[in-house]
Amino acid sequence: MIIFDLKCAQGHPFEGWFEDHKDLQSQLKRGLVACPVCGSEKVERVPSTFAIAKGARSQPDQEMAAKLLGRSVKRYFLENFDNVGPQFAKEALKMHYGASQPRNIRGVSTPEEEKMLKQEGIEFFKVGPMEAEDQAQEGGGEDDD
């Protein structure tokens, strides 16, 4: 395996793991490599920077990495989970008891509903509120569970 530094047309830097350079080129030609931040398939290899750190990483680098990771996770939720809004608890119960097909859902719930879901043995996890830019894409404005 070899790690290549990549950048999308929007300028988002990221890494990709490939068997070799030929594998990278093949996947780029077939459109199999996409930016984890914006989803752009216009990706290019950029020169790698290599340095041995003499001390702790700088705060801005860590902040940027955390921000990119957060955007990638939120993008994954937007693309792979049905937004059921305030019907989250009802939909989770329906799936739990076989009244509807299991699927990935996200939405909002009250503390009372969350307590009831836990008592029923339904596993879920909470994610912080969506950022304004994500809400505009989705058309919603509430916290997601």
CYANA upper distance limits for C-alpha pairs under 8 A (distance plus 0.5 A):
  1 MET  CA     17 TRP  CA      6.87
  1 MET  CA     18 PHE  CA      5.99
  1 MET  CA     19 GLU  CA      5.11
  1 MET  CA     20 ASP  CA      7.07
  2 ILE  CA     17 TRP  CA      6.14
  2 ILE  CA     18 PHE  CA      5.92
  2 ILE  CA     19 GLU  CA      6.60
  2 ILE  CA     20 ASP  CA      6.53
  3 ILE  CA     15 GLU  CA      7.01
  3 ILE  CA     16 GLY  CA      6.08
  3 ILE  CA     17 TRP  CA      5.04
  3 ILE  CA     18 PHE  CA      6.92
  4 PHE  CA     15 GLU  CA      6.16
  4 PHE  CA     16 GLY  CA      5.90
  4 PHE  CA     17 TRP  CA      6.99
  4 PHE  CA     18 PHE  CA      8.20
  4 PHE  CA     45 ARG  CA      7.27
  4 PHE  CA     46 VAL  CA      8.35
  4 PHE  CA     48 SER  CA      7.71
  5 ASP  CA     13 PRO  CA      7.78
  5 ASP  CA     14 PHE  CA      6.59
  5 ASP  CA     15 GLU  CA      5.18
  5 ASP  CA     16 GLY  CA      7.12
  5 ASP  CA     45 ARG  CA      6.39
  5 ASP  CA     46 VAL  CA      6.11
  5 ASP  CA     47 PRO  CA      7.24
  5 ASP  CA     48 SER  CA      6.18
  6 LEU  CA     13 PRO  CA      6.31
  6 LEU  CA     14 PHE  CA      5.79
  6 LEU  CA     15 GLU  CA      6.02
  6 LEU  CA     16 GLY  CA      7.38
  6 LEU  CA     43 VAL  CA      7.13
  6 LEU  CA     44 GLU  CA      6.08
  6 LEU  CA     45 ARG  CA      4.95
  6 LEU  CA     46 VAL  CA      5.92
  7 LYS  CA     11 GLY  CA      6.23
  7 LYS  CA     12 HIS  CA      5.92
  7 LYS  CA     13 PRO  CA      4.92
  7 LYS  CA     14 PHE  CA      6.61
  7 LYS  CA     35 CYS  CA      8.08
  7 LYS  CA     43 VAL  CA      6.13
  7 LYS  CA     44 GLU  CA      6.06
  7 LYS  CA     45 ARG  CA      6.94
  7 LYS  CA     46 VAL  CA      7.07
  8 CYS  CA     12 HIS  CA      6.01
  8 CYS  CA     13 PRO  CA      7.35
  8 CYS  CA     34 ALA  CA      8.24
  8 CYS  CA     35 CYS  CA      6.46
  8 CYS  CA     40 SER  CA      6.82
  8 CYS  CA     41 GLU  CA      7.71
  8 CYS  CA     42 LYS  CA      6.09
  8 CYS  CA     43 VAL  CA      4.81
  8 CYS  CA     44 GLU  CA      6.88
  9 ALA  CA     40 SER  CA      7.56
  9 ALA  CA     42 LYS  CA      6.07
  9 ALA  CA     43 VAL  CA      6.81
 10 GLN  CA     38 CYS  CA      8.46
 10 GLN  CA     40 SER  CA      8.31
 12 HIS  CA     35 CYS  CA      7.73
 12 HIS  CA     37 VAL  CA      7.61
 14 PHE  CA     35 CYS  CA      7.86
 14 PHE  CA     36 PRO  CA      8.21
 18 PHE  CA     23 ASP  CA      6.55
 18 PHE  CA     24 LEU  CA      6.42
 19 GLU  CA     23 ASP  CA      6.35
 19 GLU  CA     24 LEU  CA      8.18
 20 ASP  CA     24 LEU  CA      7.04
 21 HIS  CA     25 GLN  CA      6.80
 22 LYS  CA     26 SER  CA      6.64
 23 ASP  CA     27 GLN  CA      6.66
 24 LEU  CA     28 LEU  CA      6.63
 25 GLN  CA     29 LYS  CA      6.67
 26 SER  CA     30 ARG  CA      6.83
 27 GLN  CA     31 GLY  CA      6.66
 27 GLN  CA     32 LEU  CA      5.58
 27 GLN  CA     33 VAL  CA      6.70
 28 LEU  CA     32 LEU  CA      6.53
 28 LEU  CA     33 VAL  CA      6.21
 28 LEU  CA     43 VAL  CA      7.68
 31 GLY  CA     41 GLU  CA      6.46
 32 LEU  CA     41 GLU  CA      8.01
 33 VAL  CA     41 GLU  CA      6.53
 33 VAL  CA     43 VAL  CA      7.56
 34 ALA  CA     39 GLY  CA      5.76
 34 ALA  CA     40 SER  CA      5.87
 34 ALA  CA     41 GLU  CA      4.91
 34 ALA  CA     42 LYS  CA      7.80
 34 ALA  CA     43 VAL  CA      7.28
 35 CYS  CA     39 GLY  CA      5.14
 35 CYS  CA     40 SER  CA      5.75
 35 CYS  CA     41 GLU  CA      7.02
 35 CYS  CA     43 VAL  CA      7.70
 36 PRO  CA     72 SER  CA      6.04
 37 VAL  CA     68 LEU  CA      6.95
 37 VAL  CA     71 ARG  CA      6.49
 37 VAL  CA     72 SER  CA      5.68
 37 VAL  CA     75 ARG  CA      7.91
 53 ALA  CA     57 ARG  CA      7.78
 57 ARG  CA     61 ASP  CA      7.39
 57 ARG  CA     62 GLN  CA      7.67
 58 SER  CA     62 GLN  CA      7.25
 59 GLN  CA     63 GLU  CA      6.61
 60 PRO  CA     64 MET  CA      6.55
 61 ASP  CA     65 ALA  CA      6.70
 62 GLN  CA     66 ALA  CA      6.64
 63 GLU  CA     67 LYS  CA      6.60
 64 MET  CA     68 LEU  CA      6.63
 65 ALA  CA     69 LEU  CA      6.65
 66 ALA  CA     70 GLY  CA      6.59
 67 LYS  CA     71 ARG  CA      6.71
 68 LEU  CA     72 SER  CA      6.68
 69 LEU  CA     73 VAL  CA      6.74
 70 GLY  CA     74 LYS  CA      6.68
 71 ARG  CA     75 ARG  CA      6.48
 72 SER  CA     76 TYR  CA      6.67
 73 VAL  CA     77 PHE  CA      6.91
 74 LYS  CA     78 LEU  CA      6.69
 74 LYS  CA    130 MET  CA      8.10
 75 ARG  CA     79 GLU  CA      6.68
 76 TYR  CA     80 ASN  CA      6.38
 77 PHE  CA     81 PHE  CA      5.85
 77 PHE  CA    106 ARG  CA      8.35
 78 LEU  CA     82 ASP  CA      8.32
 78 LEU  CA    138 GLU  CA      8.14
 80 ASN  CA    104 ASN  CA      7.46
 81 PHE  CA    103 ARG  CA      8.24
 81 PHE  CA    104 ASN  CA      5.24
 81 PHE  CA    105 ILE  CA      5.27
 81 PHE  CA    106 ARG  CA      6.43
 82 ASP  CA    103 ARG  CA      8.38
 82 ASP  CA    104 ASN  CA      6.71
 82 ASP  CA    105 ILE  CA      5.12
 82 ASP  CA    106 ARG  CA      6.50
 83 ASN  CA    105 ILE  CA      6.44
 83 ASN  CA    106 ARG  CA      5.46
 83 ASN  CA    107 GLY  CA      6.00
 84 VAL  CA     88 PHE  CA      6.12
 84 VAL  CA     91 GLU  CA      8.05
 84 VAL  CA    105 ILE  CA      7.05
 84 VAL  CA    106 ARG  CA      6.57
 84 VAL  CA    107 GLY  CA      5.66
 84 VAL  CA    108 VAL  CA      8.48
 85 GLY  CA    106 ARG  CA      7.55
 85 GLY  CA    107 GLY  CA      4.59
 85 GLY  CA    108 VAL  CA      5.97
 85 GLY  CA    142 GLU  CA      8.24
 85 GLY  CA    144 ASP  CA      8.19
 86 PRO  CA    107 GLY  CA      6.45
 86 PRO  CA    108 VAL  CA      5.43
 86 PRO  CA    109 SER  CA      6.54
 87 GLN  CA     91 GLU  CA      6.57
 87 GLN  CA    107 GLY  CA      7.53
 87 GLN  CA    108 VAL  CA      7.83
 87 GLN  CA    109 SER  CA      8.17
 88 PHE  CA     92 ALA  CA      6.58
 88 PHE  CA    105 ILE  CA      7.88
 88 PHE  CA    106 ARG  CA      7.09
 88 PHE  CA    107 GLY  CA      5.59
 88 PHE  CA    108 VAL  CA      6.35
 88 PHE  CA    109 SER  CA      6.65
 89 ALA  CA     93 LEU  CA      6.67
 89 ALA  CA    109 SER  CA      6.88
 89 ALA  CA    113 GLU  CA      6.72
 89 ALA  CA    114 GLU  CA      7.97
 89 ALA  CA    117 LEU  CA      7.48
 90 LYS  CA     94 LYS  CA      6.73
 91 GLU  CA     95 MET  CA      6.81
 92 ALA  CA     96 HIS  CA      6.57
 92 ALA  CA    105 ILE  CA      8.44
 92 ALA  CA    122 ILE  CA      7.99
 93 LEU  CA     97 TYR  CA      6.67
 93 LEU  CA    117 LEU  CA      8.05
 93 LEU  CA    122 ILE  CA      8.27
 94 LYS  CA     98 GLY  CA      6.57
 94 LYS  CA     99 ALA  CA      5.32
 94 LYS  CA    100 SER  CA      6.01
 95 MET  CA     99 ALA  CA      6.38
 95 MET  CA    100 SER  CA      5.49
 95 MET  CA    101 GLN  CA      6.44
 95 MET  CA    102 PRO  CA      5.74
 95 MET  CA    103 ARG  CA      8.41
 96 HIS  CA    102 PRO  CA      8.34
 96 HIS  CA    122 ILE  CA      7.49
 98 GLY  CA    102 PRO  CA      8.42
106 ARG  CA    144 ASP  CA      6.42
106 ARG  CA    145 ASP  CA      6.00
107 GLY  CA    143 ASP  CA      7.67
107 GLY  CA    144 ASP  CA      5.15
107 GLY  CA    145 ASP  CA      5.73
108 VAL  CA    142 GLU  CA      7.48
108 VAL  CA    143 ASP  CA      6.42
108 VAL  CA    144 ASP  CA      5.67
108 VAL  CA    145 ASP  CA      5.91
109 SER  CA    113 GLU  CA      6.46
109 SER  CA    114 GLU  CA      6.98
109 SER  CA    145 ASP  CA      7.62
110 THR  CA    114 GLU  CA      6.76
111 PRO  CA    115 LYS  CA      6.72
112 GLU  CA    116 MET  CA      6.79
113 GLU  CA    117 LEU  CA      6.63
114 GLU  CA    118 LYS  CA      6.77
115 LYS  CA    119 GLN  CA      6.78
116 MET  CA    120 GLU  CA      6.72
117 LEU  CA    121 GLY  CA      6.88
117 LEU  CA    122 ILE  CA      5.77
117 LEU  CA    123 GLU  CA      8.05
118 LYS  CA    122 ILE  CA      5.99
118 LYS  CA    123 GLU  CA      7.23
124 PHE  CA    145 ASP  CA      8.20
125 PHE  CA    145 ASP  CA      6.86
126 LYS  CA    144 ASP  CA      7.71
126 LYS  CA    145 ASP  CA      4.90
127 VAL  CA    143 ASP  CA      8.37
127 VAL  CA    144 ASP  CA      6.62
127 VAL  CA    145 ASP  CA      5.87
128 GLY  CA    143 ASP  CA      7.04
128 GLY  CA    144 ASP  CA      7.24
128 GLY  CA    145 ASP  CA      8.10
129 PRO  CA    142 GLU  CA      7.44
129 PRO  CA    143 ASP  CA      4.72
129 PRO  CA    144 ASP  CA      6.44
130 MET  CA    134 ASP  CA      6.54
130 MET  CA    135 GLN  CA      6.72
130 MET  CA    141 GLY  CA      8.18
130 MET  CA    142 GLU  CA      7.91
130 MET  CA    143 ASP  CA      6.61
130 MET  CA    144 ASP  CA      7.34
131 GLU  CA    135 GLN  CA      6.81
132 ALA  CA    136 ALA  CA      6.75
132 ALA  CA    141 GLY  CA      8.31
133 GLU  CA    137 GLN  CA      7.12
134 ASP  CA    138 GLU  CA      6.79
135 GLN  CA    139 GLY  CA      6.03
135 GLN  CA    140 GLY  CA      5.61
135 GLN  CA    141 GLY  CA      6.11
136 ALA  CA    140 GLY  CA      7.37
